[in-house]
């Protein structure tokens, strides 16, 4: 959702100021980097002081993929699916 809004805003700015495509790409890349940095900071803060009664847990991309495959019933071996 946030990326969609950022894209719309970048396109409006591009049209309004007649910016080059390179300028638009650079601005968009900077916005995405800024967003990822702020989420990293939030994650670190959550790890230090979790809310009372909650458990903060972050998984790697491979762990999330493995869980999704298990829930969807997808196995790595294609022969077993046939």
ZICORLIN-V589374 format. One record per residue. N is the residue number from 1. RES is the residue in three letters. NEAR is the number of other ideal C-beta (glycine too) atoms within 10 Angstrom. D_LAST is the distance of its C-alpha to the last C-alpha in Angstrom with 2 decimals. Layout:
BEGIN
n->N res->RES near->NEAR d_last->D_LAST
n->N res->RES near->NEAR d_last->D_LAST
END
This chain:
BEGIN
n->1 res->UNK near->5 d_last->37.20
n->2 res->UNK near->9 d_last->39.71
n->3 res->UNK near->11 d_last->38.22
n->4 res->UNK near->8 d_last->38.46
n->5 res->UNK near->9 d_last->42.11
n->6 res->UNK near->15 d_last->42.86
n->7 res->UNK near->12 d_last->41.46
n->8 res->UNK near->10 d_last->43.55
n->9 res->UNK near->13 d_last->46.61
n->10 res->UNK near->17 d_last->46.19
n->11 res->UNK near->12 d_last->45.92
n->12 res->UNK near->10 d_last->49.04
n->13 res->UNK near->14 d_last->50.92
n->14 res->UNK near->16 d_last->49.81
n->15 res->UNK near->9 d_last->51.15
n->16 res->UNK near->8 d_last->54.29
n->17 res->UNK near->9 d_last->55.40
n->18 res->UNK near->7 d_last->53.95
n->19 res->UNK near->15 d_last->52.30
n->20 res->UNK near->9 d_last->50.57
n->21 res->UNK near->8 d_last->46.79
n->22 res->UNK near->8 d_last->47.23
n->23 res->UNK near->14 d_last->49.38
n->24 res->UNK near->15 d_last->46.81
n->25 res->UNK near->12 d_last->44.02
n->26 res->UNK near->12 d_last->46.29
n->27 res->UNK near->16 d_last->47.26
n->28 res->UNK near->18 d_last->43.69
n->29 res->UNK near->10 d_last->42.65
n->30 res->UNK near->10 d_last->45.67
n->31 res->UNK near->16 d_last->44.84
n->32 res->UNK near->13 d_last->41.28
n->33 res->UNK near->10 d_last->42.68
n->34 res->UNK near->10 d_last->45.31
n->35 res->UNK near->13 d_last->42.77
n->36 res->UNK near->10 d_last->40.62
n->37 res->UNK near->10 d_last->43.82
n->38 res->UNK near->10 d_last->44.96
n->39 res->UNK near->10 d_last->41.67
n->40 res->UNK near->10 d_last->41.90
n->41 res->UNK near->10 d_last->45.43
n->42 res->UNK near->10 d_last->44.46
n->43 res->UNK near->12 d_last->41.68
n->44 res->UNK near->9 d_last->44.25
n->45 res->UNK near->11 d_last->46.71
n->46 res->UNK near->13 d_last->44.25
n->47 res->UNK near->11 d_last->43.49
n->48 res->UNK near->8 d_last->47.22
n->49 res->UNK near->8 d_last->48.11
n->50 res->UNK near->12 d_last->45.35
n->51 res->UNK near->8 d_last->46.41
n->52 res->UNK near->5 d_last->47.69
n->53 res->UNK near->5 d_last->45.13
n->54 res->UNK near->8 d_last->42.11
n->55 res->UNK near->6 d_last->39.84
n->56 res->UNK near->12 d_last->39.06
n->57 res->UNK near->7 d_last->35.80
n->58 res->UNK near->9 d_last->34.25
n->59 res->UNK near->10 d_last->30.83
n->60 res->UNK near->8 d_last->29.72
n->61 res->UNK near->7 d_last->27.15
n->62 res->UNK near->8 d_last->24.63
n->63 res->UNK near->10 d_last->25.26
n->64 res->UNK near->11 d_last->24.76
n->65 res->UNK near->12 d_last->21.43
n->66 res->UNK near->13 d_last->20.26
n->67 res->UNK near->11 d_last->21.50
n->68 res->UNK near->10 d_last->19.88
n->69 res->UNK near->12 d_last->16.40
n->70 res->UNK near->10 d_last->17.11
n->71 res->UNK near->8 d_last->18.43
n->72 res->UNK near->8 d_last->15.58
n->73 res->UNK near->7 d_last->12.94
n->74 res->UNK near->10 d_last->11.60
n->75 res->UNK near->11 d_last->11.11
n->76 res->UNK near->8 d_last->12.20
n->77 res->UNK near->7 d_last->9.78
n->78 res->UNK near->7 d_last->6.96
n->79 res->UNK near->6 d_last->5.64
n->80 res->UNK near->7 d_last->5.60
n->81 res->UNK near->9 d_last->3.83
n->82 res->UNK near->5 d_last->0.00
END
